[in-house]
């Protein structure tokens, strides 16, 4: 139940941010907004303020902002023709469509800024050992979390970077003498590094190996100043956005298995884990999902924001509207593509849920 609460909170926040982007820019552009809804389907709660109806609908897996003249079936009164989405210049329509994904990315910048400002766990450069996964050479040799490495093969090490160099610079894979301190008591362990294949963030082999003993540095709480947090938040958002785009490209190319596609069930599982891990972990997860939502919506698949941007760009280039029949046909194709993607995502989620993979 707690996971469900976190799940609904995360989706509601991200959907609101996305749709608010469309809503705000549409209003600024003079477009009449008929409905602002969190969720799809039957409306559970609704009220009207001004000319816009605000609603919370039954299916919380999305939301929408309905604008006058947005649908090909809409009848636009002559006196409100200038407020119809369909009658706005292509560049305005592109801006309205782009604003939703942009607000998701902007929201991620804000989240990273809060994390950096209020404190986050980061790897320490000291030689205290963090995680020691079972089966790794360090685990087999008896190294434990919390141990402090003082020397390797008689050479003092005071920083984590020195420890890394002492292990990875020697490709002979010979046993290394680790002098450590455990609970104030000095100890000596012999650890033999293992040649480990180097992989990128997507699990693809880089075609080379390096000696590793299989440990992570201990973490420590860090806080950035107001001046440092701003550019760091922008850089972090840029890096994760780029990683998301590259991941989608590799998925389309076939470099990454379709098994990596996840859906609502995967988000449901992970949101609880991140919430239990602490505030910064939960906020980090929220930022990553927000970036993913923004990037995916920019794909040129009919029905998504990316298709509206593409159609508006084509209208701008050819200086006339795309035929209604073409738009309707493309939307049907887009819905079919989205249904296939959702079926794949749910299939993968169930395979993970029941440990088939």
Secondary structure, 3 states (H helix, E strand, C coil): CHHHHHHHHHHHHHHHHHHHHHHHHHHHCCCCEEEEEEEEEEEEEEEEECCEEEEEEEEEEEEEEEECCCCCCCCCCHHHHHHCHHHCCHHHHHHHHHHHHHHHHHHHHHHHHHHHHHCEEEECCCCEECCCCCCCHHHHHCCCCCCEEEEECCEECCCHHHHHHHHHCCCCCCEEEEEEEECCEEEEEEEECEEEEEECCCCCEEEEEEEECCCCECEEEECCCHHHHHHHHHHHHHHHHHHHHHHHHHHHHCCCCHHHCCCHHHHHHHHHHHHHHCHHHHHHHHHHHHHHHHHHHCCCCCCCHHHHHHHHHHHHHHCCCCCHHHHHHHHHHHHHHHHHHHHHHHHHHHHHHCCCC
